[in-house]
Amino acid sequence: MFEFLKTLTDPESIIHYGGLWLLLFVVFAETGLLVGFFLPGDSLIFISGLVCATKPDLLDVPFLVLLPALMLAAVLGNIFGYWFGRKAGANLYSRKDSLLFRKKHLITTQAFYEKHGGKTLIVGRFLPIIRTFAPILAGVIKVDFKAFMLYNIVGAAAWIGSIATIAYFLGIKFPWIENYLGYIVIGLIIVTAIPVIITYFKSKKSVA
């Protein structure tokens, strides 16, 4: 189990050992399951687009099939998260912290939601933790489902479409870029983590 969880945190291992189906499951889990916040969404999508261009046999699926499949997984993940949030309701705020749940993540997402409203479901796609808890919080506060689905689809298309497409065309134009995947992954983690950290400290300050 530990080895499997370790594989789920390494985007290259996910693609190499799990192929397309594990890739889709991880995208679904990170955007809809309460425990999915630790999964490497951005870097995984980037690497999958890059692999489609530089090592097409690894995923064995054309880019024009991969792209909608990833979007569908992201949309379905958010739907699952939304209905989980509606079912769990405010009880989530009284839930005790555990290995795979931190109430501070929910509070950080709430602070982000209070500032950006429904756009959180679009902007939050690009931010770790926020993208996991945003649909759940939308369910908790009972956002209108039609409005939620609009934000859900637009957010999934923008998130997957931009990152995967950029990676794909970079792979076609500069195939040697895959030699620097480690640096790219670290860069993505740093860039996407900064807004989340800022939001978290602002929410702590307002509570204090």
Order of alpha helices (4+ residues) and beta strands (2+ residues): alpha-alpha-alpha-alpha-alpha-alpha-alpha-alpha-alpha-alpha
